[in-house]
Amino acid sequence: MEEVKGQNILVLDTSEKSSFFDCVIIASGVSNRQTRALAKSVVESLKENEGIVCSVEGEDNGEWVLVDCGDIICHVMQPEIREYYNLEGIWGTNSVSLEYIKNCRTKLTKC
């Protein structure tokens, strides 16, 4: 997402809060077009580099696009939507670096 100019990218370790996924990535895009482009870049990158097929919700309106990559969930939101839903407040402040995700060598099965 950095290459597609995602803003305020935050990676949260949620492994102790949820048994459904280990990490949540939250990023902002300034327009519907950019949020869709950011989500598409995640999907394409994971498919190309890891062979992982992700599910996507919310592409139609583009205000909030959710990419479900199994153990990693990615939320791409416009800033107003992000502020309103405050996912950072829900999942906490246990943030980790993007390198943490990049260095997961177990095909995203456990970060």
Protein Blocks (a to p, Z undefined) as FASTA:
>chain_A
ZZnopahiacddfklmpckbmbdcddddfbfklmmmmmmmmmmmmmmmnopacddehkln
omaccddehjaccddddfklmmmnommlmnopadcdfklmmmpcggopaZZ
